[in-house]
Every structure is written in C-alpha cells, then in structure tokens.
Amino acid sequence: MTNRVKIEPTGHEFNVNSDETVLDAAIRQGVHLPYGCRNGKCGKCMGKLLQGEVAYNEAPSALSSADKANGMALFCQAHATTDLVIESREAETAADIPVVKLPCRLEALEKLNHDVMYLKLKLPATERMQFLAGQYIDFLLDEGKHRSFSIANAPHNDEYIELHIRHVTDGKFTTEVFANMKVKEMFRIEGPHGNFYIREKSNKPMIFMAGGTGFAPIKGMVEHALKTGMERPIHIFWGVHAREDLYMDDIARKFTKLNPLIRYTPVLSQPKDDDNWQGRTGWVHEAILEDYPDLSGYEVYAAGPPAMVYAAEDAFKAAGLAKENYISDAFEFNKD
C-alpha cells in the first residue's frame, strides 16, 4: 500500500510505501528532510503531524509522550498508515545541512588500479551524516591538519561513506593510505562540505565532466539521479591519461544501461600502445565542445584537476554556458 505525504510549508509531496519509514521514502525520492541517526535516538528528524496517522514498530526513545501529545512524530521511525500532511524544514542547499564531526571505522580498503584506492568508512550505528550527492568530507588529523575527499556514494546509502583516493607523489596522507592503512582503523571525519551537488530545481540537461578521481562525486550524483527517478538527460565525460585510469569504467557503462537518458564518453589524453584504444582522445573539455558547440541550454558539473576545471570554465563560457550553470569542484592539493 502507498500513501501520499505533503510537506508544509513548501507544499512538496512524495509517496511512502507501507514497508518503509517516512524518512526513507523521502530520501529515496530526493526530498531532503533533516535527520541525524536514522534510528530514533537523536530526534533531529522530528516534525509535526498536521494530518493523518503514523505507526511505529517500537516506541522511539527520542519521542516523549509530551511530544506525541503535541502532534510530533519521528519520521525516521514513523510508518504512514494514511495520507499525511507534515510540517518540517527541508534542506535545499548545502547551507541547510549541518556540518558534523563523527568517528568512523575503515570497513574496506581495495586498490582499484595502480594509483587509486577505494575506502569504505563505517559510521556509528547511532549517527549518520546527512549530505547532498557530490559533497566532500575532511579527515581530521593531528595538529589541526585535514585532508579532503569527495563522497562517492549517494545519500540514500548513507550507512557508509565511499571514497576514491589517488596516490599523490610526495603526499604524506595518500602514501599512508597506500602503504600502511589497515581495515578496522578508526578515524575522525567532518562534513559534509562543498557546493558541488545537483541543482534539482533546474530542468536543464546535464553534462558531467570528470578528470581522474573526479569521477567519485559524479558517481554519487548519477546514483542519486537514478534512485530518485530524475528525468533530465545526463552525459558523462571522463577524462584520464590511459585506459588503466578508467578505474570504474564498468560502473559508468552500467549507468547507461540503467537509464536511456544517460550517456557515457571516456576520453584518453595519453593512450598507451597496448591500450588499443579506439575511442575519443585529447582533452576532455574539448571533447565536450565537439559534441556540444552551443552550451547555452545546459548545466555542466565538473570535478577533478584544477587545470581541467579552470580551462573548461573559460572555453565553456565562450560556447554560451552561463556562469551560474557551471558547477565545479577543483581538487586543489591540501597543504598544511
């Protein structure tokens, strides 16, 4: 059975199935209600039930009898038994989401190719980090140092934080990742940060330009678009040196099979002889301009090396792309 939920004061609506909570349904459909733990203990998802009825599998600890008497509900635990009208704030921009510091445990560590490592960070069972697809987190290190990495998974799958970390020559932290980091190690992280996320109020077709591990946030954004049923065309361009640098080429190709609105074009700038590469070559932003000489009707999302991001900004502007429609995340090297 499916019920309808309307949010006041925005008027936004979404469906909730009988086997999911109101919050889970909202996240699945790209509606950003506030939350913290998703297990009924922190109370951050509490809002007012204006109309309708909800039920709980068990009484959530953060919902007092006084709260319940005043018409409040914990949406991370509440199941809709009727259509609902609720009162709750919504996160529409990065500024609407609180930045938090959390401990985490390294759950998985996997080398994806010669210089990219996959990290899977397990968050505490009692706490979650709400984020928008495309944002990044900081590792909090000794002496006030920090290292920033983009989140590579989508918000609906927030039990873990997925990262793709490239080994930087002479980079102390990334060398530690590749040489000494061990599964089960504990860290502290802070986030989410950044303004790199899909502008969901727009209906423009989207071009995603990734350079190297810039594929990480773009992967999370595409997964979010797929999960929420977004109906805007997406064309992913991924620029790397050689074939081996397309460390998740199979996933990028899978996206195109999951939704016909998604296209994928890998571009190699320095293919090796044994790559036997028959695809596009050169600079990735130039490949985009070859396919889209007029960018006036598009949004472009760019993530990766600063040289790529800034060169593309100038070139795309000349092709008619409005400044506000170029959303970018240049991976500047963290210096202490």
C-alpha positions in Angstrom: 0.0 0.0 0.0 1.2 3.5 -0.8 0.3 6.7 0.9 1.0 10.4 -0.1 2.9 12.8 2.1 2.7 16.6 1.7 5.2 18.8 3.4 4.3 22.2 4.8 5.2 25.0 4.2 6.9 24.0 0.9 4.0 22.0 -0.5 6.3 19.3 -1.8 4.8 15.8 -2.0 6.2 12.3 -2.2 4.9 8.7 -1.8 5.7 6.4 1.0 5.3 2.6 0.9 4.0 0.6 3.9 7.3 -1.2 4.3 9.4 2.0 4.6 9.6 4.9 7.0 8.6 8.4 6.0 12.3 9.5 6.1 13.5 6.5 4.0 10.8 7.3 1.4 11.8 11.0 1.4 15.5 10.2 0.8 14.6 7.6 -1.9 12.8 10.4 -3.8 15.3 13.1 -3.3 13.4 15.0 -0.6 15.9 16.3 2.0 14.2 16.1 5.4 16.6 16.7 8.3 18.0 13.7 10.2 20.9 12.6 12.3 20.9 8.9 13.4 18.0 7.3 11.5 17.3 5.0 14.4 15.0 7.1 16.6 17.6 8.2 19.2 18.7 11.8 18.3 15.4 13.5 17.5 16.8 15.6 14.6 14.1 14.3 12.2 11.2 15.3 14.5 8.4 17.2 12.8 4.7 18.0 13.3 2.0 15.7 12.1 -0.7 18.1 10.8 -3.0 15.5 9.2 -3.1 11.7 9.1 -1.7 8.9 11.3 1.6 7.0 11.7 2.6 3.9 13.5 5.9 2.7 14.9 7.4 -0.8 15.1 8.6 0.1 18.6 8.4 3.4 20.6 11.3 5.6 19.6 13.3 6.8 22.6 13.6 10.4 21.3 9.8 10.9 21.1 8.4 11.7 24.5 4.8 11.3 25.5 4.5 15.1 25.6 5.9 15.3 22.1 3.4 12.8 20.9 0.6 14.6 22.6 1.6 17.8 20.8 1.3 16.1 17.4 5.0 15.5 16.9 6.5 12.5 15.0 9.9 11.0 14.4 10.0 10.5 10.7 13.0 8.1 10.7 10.8 5.6 12.5 7.2 6.5 11.5 5.3 4.4 9.0 2.4 6.2 7.3 -0.9 4.4 7.8 -2.9 7.1 6.0 -2.0 10.0 3.7 -0.1 12.6 5.7 0.4 16.3 5.9 3.6 17.1 7.9 5.4 20.2 9.0 9.2 20.0 8.6 12.1 22.0 7.2 13.8 20.8 4.1 17.4 21.1 3.0 17.6 22.6 -0.5 21.2 23.8 -0.4 24.4 22.9 1.3 23.8 25.7 3.8 20.7 23.9 5.1 22.7 20.8 6.2 24.6 20.8 9.5 28.3 20.1 9.4 29.2 17.3 12.0 32.2 15.6 13.3 32.0 11.8 13.6 34.2 8.9 14.3 34.4 6.2 11.7 35.9 2.8 11.1 37.7 1.7 7.9 35.5 -1.1 6.8 37.1 -1.9 3.4 40.2 -1.0 1.5 40.7 -2.0 -2.1 43.2 -1.0 -4.8 41.2 -0.1 -7.9 44.2 0.4 -10.2 47.8 1.4 -10.0 47.2 4.7 -8.1 43.6 4.8 -6.9 42.4 3.2 -3.6 38.7 2.5 -2.6 37.9 3.3 1.0 34.6 2.3 2.7 34.1 4.1 6.0 31.5 2.8 8.5 29.7 5.4 10.5 28.5 4.8 14.1 25.2 2.9 14.3 23.7 5.8 16.3 24.8 8.6 14.0 24.6 9.4 10.3 26.0 12.2 8.2 23.3 13.9 6.0 24.8 15.1 2.7 24.0 16.0 -0.8 25.4 13.8 -3.6 28.7 15.4 -4.7 29.8 16.9 -1.5 33.1 16.0 0.3 34.4 15.2 3.8 37.6 16.0 5.7 39.8 13.6 7.6 40.7 15.4 10.8 44.4 14.7 11.5 46.8 15.7 14.2 47.9 19.3 14.8 44.7 20.7 13.1 45.6 19.3 9.7 42.9 17.9 7.4 42.6 16.1 4.1 39.6 16.5 1.8 38.0 13.8 -0.4 34.7 13.6 -2.3 31.9 11.3 -1.2 31.4 8.7 -4.0 28.1 7.2 -2.9 24.6 8.7 -2.9 22.7 9.9 0.2 20.2 7.1 0.2 23.0 4.7 1.0 24.5 6.6 4.0 25.4 3.8 6.3 28.9 4.1 4.8 31.0 6.8 3.2 32.7 5.7 0.0 35.9 7.5 -1.2 38.3 7.1 -4.2 41.8 8.3 -3.2 44.5 8.8 -5.7 48.1 8.4 -4.6 49.8 11.8 -4.8 53.6 11.8 -5.3 55.1 13.1 -2.0 51.6 13.2 -0.5 52.1 12.1 3.1 48.4 11.2 3.7 47.9 9.4 0.5 51.2 7.5 0.9 49.9 6.4 4.3 46.7 5.2 2.6 48.6 3.0 0.2 51.4 1.8 2.4 50.1 1.5 6.0 46.4 2.0 6.4 44.6 -1.1 7.7 41.0 -2.2 7.8 39.3 -1.6 11.2 41.4 1.5 11.9 39.5 4.4 13.4 39.4 8.0 12.2 37.5 11.2 12.7 35.8 13.0 9.8 34.0 16.2 9.4 31.3 17.1 6.8 29.6 17.5 4.6 31.3 20.3 2.8 31.1 22.0 -0.6 28.6 23.3 -3.1 29.1 20.6 -5.7 25.7 19.0 -6.0 22.8 18.8 -8.5 20.6 21.8 -8.7 17.4 19.9 -8.6 15.1 22.8 -9.3 16.5 23.1 -12.8 15.2 21.1 -15.7 18.3 21.6 -18.0 20.1 18.6 -19.4 23.3 17.9 -17.5 26.9 17.3 -18.7 29.2 15.7 -16.1 32.9 16.2 -16.7 35.2 14.2 -14.6 39.0 14.2 -14.5 40.7 11.3 -12.8 39.1 10.7 -9.4 36.7 13.5 -10.2 34.6 10.5 -11.2 34.0 9.9 -7.4 31.4 12.7 -6.7 29.9 12.3 -10.2 29.3 8.6 -9.5 27.4 9.6 -6.3 25.4 12.2 -8.3 24.4 9.8 -11.0 23.4 7.2 -8.4 21.2 9.8 -6.7 19.6 10.8 -10.1 18.9 7.1 -10.8 17.5 6.5 -7.3 15.2 9.5 -7.3 13.9 8.9 -10.9 15.3 12.2 -12.2 14.2 12.6 -15.8 16.9 15.0 -17.0 19.4 13.8 -19.7 22.9 13.2 -18.4 26.1 12.9 -20.5 29.2 11.7 -18.5 32.6 12.6 -19.9 35.5 11.1 -18.1 39.0 12.3 -19.0 42.1 10.3 -18.0 45.6 9.6 -19.3 45.3 5.9 -20.3 42.8 3.1 -20.2 44.0 1.8 -16.8 42.9 5.1 -15.3 39.3 4.4 -16.0 39.1 2.5 -12.7 35.3 2.1 -12.7 34.7 2.1 -16.4 32.3 -0.9 -15.9 30.1 1.1 -13.5 30.0 4.1 -15.8 28.9 1.9 -18.7 26.3 0.2 -16.4 24.7 3.6 -15.8 23.8 3.9 -19.5 22.0 0.5 -19.3 20.0 1.5 -16.3 18.6 4.6 -17.9 18.4 5.5 -21.6 18.8 9.2 -20.7 22.4 8.6 -19.6 25.3 8.6 -22.0 29.0 8.0 -21.3 32.1 9.1 -23.2 35.6 8.2 -21.9 38.4 10.4 -23.3 42.1 9.4 -23.1 44.7 12.1 -23.4 47.8 9.8 -23.5 46.6 6.3 -24.5 49.3 3.6 -24.4 50.2 1.5 -27.4 48.8 -1.7 -25.7 45.6 0.1 -24.9 44.4 -0.5 -28.5 42.2 2.5 -27.9 39.5 3.2 -30.5 37.6 5.8 -28.5 37.9 9.5 -28.1 41.3 11.1 -27.4 42.6 14.5 -26.4 41.4 16.9 -23.6 38.1 16.0 -22.1 36.7 19.6 -22.2 37.5 19.8 -25.9 35.6 16.5 -26.5 32.6 18.1 -24.8 32.8 21.2 -27.1 33.0 18.9 -30.1 29.7 17.3 -29.1 28.1 20.4 -27.7 29.3 23.5 -29.5 26.4 25.5 -28.0 26.2 25.1 -24.3 23.6 27.8 -23.6 20.9 25.3 -22.7 22.9 23.1 -20.4 24.3 22.7 -16.9 27.9 21.5 -16.6 29.2 19.8 -13.5 33.0 19.5 -13.4 35.2 17.7 -10.9 38.9 16.9 -11.0 42.3 18.6 -11.5 42.3 22.4 -11.2 43.9 22.9 -14.7 41.0 21.0 -16.3 38.3 22.8 -14.3 39.6 26.3 -15.0 40.5 25.7 -18.7 37.0 24.3 -19.2 35.3 27.3 -17.5 36.8 29.7 -20.0 36.1 27.5 -23.0 32.5 26.7 -22.0 31.8 30.4 -21.3 32.8 31.1 -24.9 30.4 28.4 -26.0 27.5 30.1 -24.4 27.4 28.5 -20.9 26.1 30.8 -18.3 28.3 31.3 -15.3 25.7 30.0 -12.8 25.3 26.8 -14.9 29.0 25.8 -14.4 29.1 24.0 -11.1 32.6 22.8 -10.3 34.9 21.2 -7.7 38.6 21.7 -8.4 40.7 19.1 -6.5 43.3 21.5 -5.0 46.1 19.7 -3.2 45.7 20.2 0.6 48.7 21.9 2.1 49.5 22.1 5.8 
